[in-house]
Amino acid sequence: MQRVFIIVLSYTFCLGISSARAAADPAELLIRQGVELRHKGRDAEALTKFQSAYDLARSPRSAAQLGLCEQSLGRWLEAERHLTEALAAESDPWIARNQKTLFSSRNEARAKLVRVDLSIEPAAALIKVDADLVGRAADLGPLWLLPGNHVFSVSLDGYSPKQISRTLTLGESDAITIALDTINERGEVQLPLAAVKNGDEKIISEANAPGDQGPAGGSGWQRYAAWGAFGGAALGLGYGLVSYFGREAAVEKFNQIDNGCGKGGGIVEGGDQCEGWDRTIKSRGLGMAIGLGGAGVLGALGIFSCFAVRTSPRRGSHCAVPPFRRR
C-alpha cells in the first residue's frame, strides 16, 4: 500500500508541473489572440493565429476556430475539413455548446463543394486526390471537393495501382467505384513475422525478496517530515485542481463565439461580465500555479525524506509504518 501511495505522489508531482505549464499554454494564447482579431474584423490576421494554434495542439477547439475563420474567408475546402474534424468530438464541452454555429458554418462551406461517395476495394487501399493523400478507404466517408477536374489515385502493396479522372459539377454529387487487381495471380499472402517466444522469467518483488524481513523503521523526524510533506502535497493538489477547473471554465466562457468578449493591449472588451471572467482567469491561474507547484515540491520533498538518507542497512524506507504488535 505504501509503495502504491508513493507512486501516486510521484505521478502527482509530474501532473503538477505539467498543469502549471498549461497556465501559459501557447496554443491557448494564440486562440485568444485570433478571437480578438476576429472581433476587430481582421480575419486574415486571425487565420495565421488559429493555424499556429492548430499546429501546436490539434484540439477540437483549435480545429473549430480555424474552420470558422477559413469559412469567413471563403476557403471552403479547408473550412469543411476542419469543421468536420471539430464536430467529430461530440463529447467536448466547448464543441457541444457551439454545435449549432459549427453545423451552420459547415453547411455553408459544403454548399460550395461537391460530394463524392467512394467505393474502393480492398478497404486498406490508400487514396490520393490529385497530389494529396486523403487516407485509407476504410477510414473515409464521403469526400467534399471543389468543382472542377480531379484525379483519384488508389494504391496498395501487392496490387496494381489505378487512376481515374472525373469532372465535378457544383450542385451535383458523384460516386466513384474502383477495385484493384492483385499482382500475384496465385493469391499468395505474405506470412506474418514469426512470433518471438519469450523465456519465462520469475520476477521477485522487493517486498518478498529473500533476506528482506520487512521495512525498516527509520528515524522518527524523517518519517514525520515525509508524511507532513505528503499531507501538504495532497492539500496543494486539491487547491490547484479546483483552481485549474475554475480557470478552464472561465476561459471557455470568455472565448465563447457569441459573447462579444475580447482583449487587446491589456484592455478587456465586452463589458463587466467579460472583465469578471478575465479577473477569474488571472486569479485562478495564480492559484493553480501555487497549488500544483507546491504539491509537486512537497511531494518531491516527501519522497526525498523517505529514501535519500538511510540510517539502516535493511530494505524499505523511512516512511514505512512498523507492524502492529500485541501487548
C-alpha positions in Angstrom: 0.0 0.0 0.0 2.8 2.4 0.9 4.6 1.6 -2.4 1.4 2.4 -4.3 1.0 5.7 -2.4 4.5 6.8 -3.2 4.0 6.0 -6.9 0.8 8.1 -6.9 2.5 11.0 -5.3 5.3 10.8 -7.9 2.8 10.9 -10.6 1.1 13.9 -8.9 4.4 15.7 -8.9 4.6 15.3 -12.7 1.0 16.3 -13.1 1.5 19.4 -11.0 4.4 20.5 -13.2 2.6 19.9 -16.5 -0.6 21.6 -15.3 1.3 24.7 -14.1 2.8 24.9 -17.6 -0.7 24.7 -19.0 -1.4 28.1 -17.4 0.8 29.6 -20.1 -0.3 27.3 -22.9 1.0 28.9 -26.2 -1.9 27.3 -28.2 -4.5 28.8 -25.9 -2.8 32.2 -26.1 -2.8 32.0 -29.9 -6.5 31.1 -30.0 -7.4 34.1 -27.7 -5.4 36.4 -29.9 -7.2 35.1 -33.0 -10.6 35.6 -31.4 -9.6 39.2 -30.6 -8.6 39.8 -34.2 -11.8 38.4 -35.5 -13.8 40.7 -33.2 -12.0 43.6 -34.9 -12.8 42.2 -38.4 -9.2 41.2 -39.1 -9.9 37.7 -40.2 -6.8 37.2 -42.4 -4.5 38.0 -39.5 -6.6 35.8 -37.2 -6.2 32.9 -39.6 -2.4 32.8 -39.0 -3.0 32.7 -35.2 -5.5 29.9 -35.5 -3.3 27.9 -37.9 -0.4 28.2 -35.5 -2.5 27.1 -32.5 -3.8 24.1 -34.6 -0.2 23.1 -35.5 0.8 23.3 -31.8 -2.2 21.5 -30.4 -4.6 19.7 -32.8 -7.6 20.0 -30.4 -11.3 20.1 -31.3 -11.5 23.8 -30.3 -8.4 24.8 -32.4 -9.8 22.9 -35.4 -13.2 24.7 -34.9 -11.8 28.2 -34.6 -9.5 27.6 -37.7 -12.5 26.2 -39.7 -14.8 29.2 -38.7 -12.1 31.6 -39.8 -11.5 29.8 -43.1 -15.2 29.7 -43.8 -15.4 33.5 -43.2 -12.6 34.0 -45.8 -14.2 31.7 -48.4 -11.7 28.9 -48.1 -14.5 26.3 -48.4 -12.5 23.1 -48.7 -10.2 23.7 -45.7 -13.2 25.0 -43.7 -15.2 21.9 -44.3 -12.4 19.6 -43.3 -11.6 21.4 -40.1 -15.2 21.9 -39.0 -15.9 18.2 -39.7 -12.9 17.3 -37.6 -14.1 19.5 -34.7 -17.7 18.2 -34.9 -16.5 14.6 -34.6 -15.6 15.4 -30.9 -19.2 15.4 -29.8 -18.2 14.9 -26.1 -16.1 18.0 -26.0 -17.9 20.6 -23.8 -16.9 23.6 -26.0 -18.0 21.8 -29.2 -21.3 20.8 -27.6 -22.1 24.4 -26.6 -21.3 25.8 -30.1 -22.5 22.9 -32.1 -25.4 24.8 -33.8 -23.0 27.5 -35.1 -20.4 24.9 -36.2 -23.0 22.9 -38.2 -24.4 26.0 -39.8 -20.9 27.1 -40.9 -20.0 23.7 -42.2 -23.3 23.6 -44.2 -22.4 26.9 -45.8 -19.0 25.6 -46.8 -20.5 22.3 -48.2 -22.9 24.3 -50.4 -19.8 25.5 -52.3 -18.4 22.0 -52.7 -19.3 18.7 -54.4 -19.9 15.4 -52.5 -18.1 12.3 -53.8 -19.0 8.9 -52.5 -16.2 6.3 -52.8 -16.4 2.6 -53.1 -12.9 1.1 -53.0 -11.6 -2.4 -52.8 -9.6 -3.5 -50.9 -10.6 -1.4 -48.0 -6.9 -1.0 -46.9 -6.0 0.8 -50.1 -4.6 4.3 -50.0 -6.4 7.1 -51.8 -4.9 10.3 -53.3 -6.9 13.2 -54.7 -4.7 15.0 -57.2 -1.4 15.1 -55.3 -2.9 15.0 -51.8 -3.1 11.8 -49.7 -6.5 11.7 -48.0 -6.2 8.3 -46.2 -7.3 4.7 -46.4 -10.6 3.7 -48.0 -11.8 2.0 -44.7 -11.3 5.3 -42.8 -13.0 7.6 -45.2 -16.6 8.8 -45.5 -17.9 11.0 -48.3 -15.3 13.4 -49.7 -16.2 17.1 -50.3 -14.2 18.7 -53.1 -14.1 21.9 -55.1 -15.9 21.8 -58.5 -13.6 21.0 -61.4 -11.4 18.2 -62.7 -9.8 15.9 -60.2 -7.6 12.8 -60.4 -8.3 9.9 -58.0 -5.4 7.5 -57.4 -5.7 4.2 -55.5 -2.8 2.0 -54.5 -1.8 -0.8 -52.1 1.3 -3.1 -51.9 0.6 -6.3 -53.8 -1.9 -4.7 -56.1 -1.8 -2.8 -59.4 -2.5 0.9 -58.8 -5.3 2.7 -60.7 -6.2 6.2 -61.5 -9.5 7.8 -62.6 -10.2 11.4 -63.7 -13.5 13.0 -63.0 -15.0 16.4 -63.6 -17.2 17.5 -60.6 -20.1 19.9 -61.1 -21.4 22.2 -58.4 -24.9 21.2 -57.3 -24.4 17.5 -58.2 -23.0 14.6 -56.3 -20.8 11.9 -57.7 -19.9 8.3 -57.0 -16.6 6.5 -57.8 -16.0 2.8 -57.7 -12.5 1.3 -58.0 -11.4 -2.3 -57.5 -7.7 -3.0 -57.6 -6.3 -6.1 -59.3 -3.9 -8.3 -57.3 -0.4 -8.6 -58.8 0.1 -12.2 -57.6 -2.3 -14.3 -59.6 -1.8 -17.3 -57.3 -3.3 -15.3 -54.4 -0.4 -15.9 -52.1 -0.3 -13.8 -49.0 2.9 -13.0 -47.2 3.1 -14.7 -43.9 3.3 -12.5 -40.8 6.6 -12.4 -38.9 7.2 -15.4 -36.7 6.2 -14.7 -33.1 9.1 -14.4 -30.7 8.9 -16.8 -27.8 10.0 -15.2 -24.6 11.5 -17.3 -21.9 9.7 -17.4 -18.6 11.2 -15.1 -16.0 10.4 -15.3 -12.4 10.1 -11.8 -11.0 10.6 -11.4 -7.3 9.3 -8.1 -5.8 11.4 -6.3 -3.3 8.8 -6.9 -0.6 9.2 -10.7 -0.9 12.8 -10.9 -1.9 15.0 -13.3 0.2 16.6 -11.7 3.1 14.0 -8.9 3.4 12.4 -9.3 6.8 10.1 -6.2 6.5 10.6 -2.5 6.3 13.0 -0.6 8.4 11.6 1.9 10.8 13.9 4.8 10.0 14.4 7.8 12.3 11.3 9.5 13.7 11.9 13.0 12.4 12.4 11.8 8.9 9.1 9.8 9.0 7.2 12.8 10.4 8.8 15.2 7.9 7.9 12.8 5.0 4.3 12.3 5.9 3.9 16.0 6.7 5.2 16.8 3.2 2.8 14.3 1.6 -0.1 15.8 3.5 0.8 19.3 2.3 1.2 18.0 -1.2 -2.3 16.5 -1.1 -3.8 19.8 0.1 -1.9 21.7 -2.6 -3.0 19.3 -5.3 -6.7 19.7 -4.2 -6.4 23.5 -4.3 -4.5 23.5 -7.5 -7.0 21.2 -9.3 -10.0 23.3 -8.1 -8.3 26.4 -9.4 -7.4 24.7 -12.6 -11.0 23.7 -13.4 -12.3 27.1 -12.3 -9.9 28.8 -14.7 -10.8 26.5 -17.6 -14.5 27.2 -17.0 -13.8 31.0 -17.1 -11.6 30.7 -20.2 -14.3 28.8 -22.1 -17.0 31.4 -21.1 -14.7 34.3 -22.2 -13.9 32.6 -25.5 -17.5 31.6 -26.5 -18.1 32.7 -30.0 -21.1 35.0 -29.4 -20.4 36.6 -26.1 -18.5 39.6 -27.5 -15.5 39.3 -25.2 -12.1 40.3 -26.4 -8.8 41.6 -25.2 -6.2 43.8 -26.8 -3.3 45.7 -25.4 -4.2 44.6 -21.9 -7.7 46.1 -22.1 -10.8 43.8 -21.8 -13.6 44.5 -24.2 -17.2 43.3 -23.9 -18.4 44.8 -20.6 -18.4 44.0 -16.9 -19.1 40.3 -17.4 -16.1 39.9 -19.6 -13.9 41.8 -17.2 -15.1 39.5 -14.4 -14.2 36.4 -16.4 -10.8 37.9 -17.1 -10.1 38.5 -13.4 -11.2 35.0 -12.6 -8.8 33.6 -15.2 -5.9 35.5 -13.7 -6.7 34.7 -10.0 -7.5 31.0 -10.7 -4.3 30.7 -12.9 -2.2 32.0 -10.0 -4.0 29.7 -7.5 -3.4 26.7 -9.9 0.3 27.5 -10.2 0.7 27.9 -6.5 -1.3 24.8 -5.6 0.1 22.4 -8.2 3.6 23.7 -8.0 3.5 23.5 -4.2 2.1 20.0 -4.4 5.0 19.0 -6.7 7.7 20.5 -4.5 6.2 19.0 -1.3 5.7 15.6 -2.9 9.4 15.6 -4.1 10.5 16.6 -0.5 8.4 13.8 1.0 9.9 11.2 -1.4 13.4 12.5 -0.7 12.8 12.2 3.1 11.7 8.6 2.6 14.6 7.4 0.6 17.5 9.8 0.3 19.2 9.2 3.7 19.5 5.7 5.1 20.0 5.0 8.7 19.7 1.2 8.5 21.1 -1.4 6.1 17.7 -3.1 5.9 15.4 -2.6 2.9 12.5 -0.2 3.0 12.1 3.5 3.5 11.8 5.9 6.4 8.1 6.2 5.6 7.3 2.6 6.3 4.7 2.0 9.0 6.0 -0.5 11.5 3.9 -3.6 12.1 1.4 -3.7 14.9 2.4 -5.8 17.9 0.2 -7.4 20.6 0.9 -6.0 24.0 
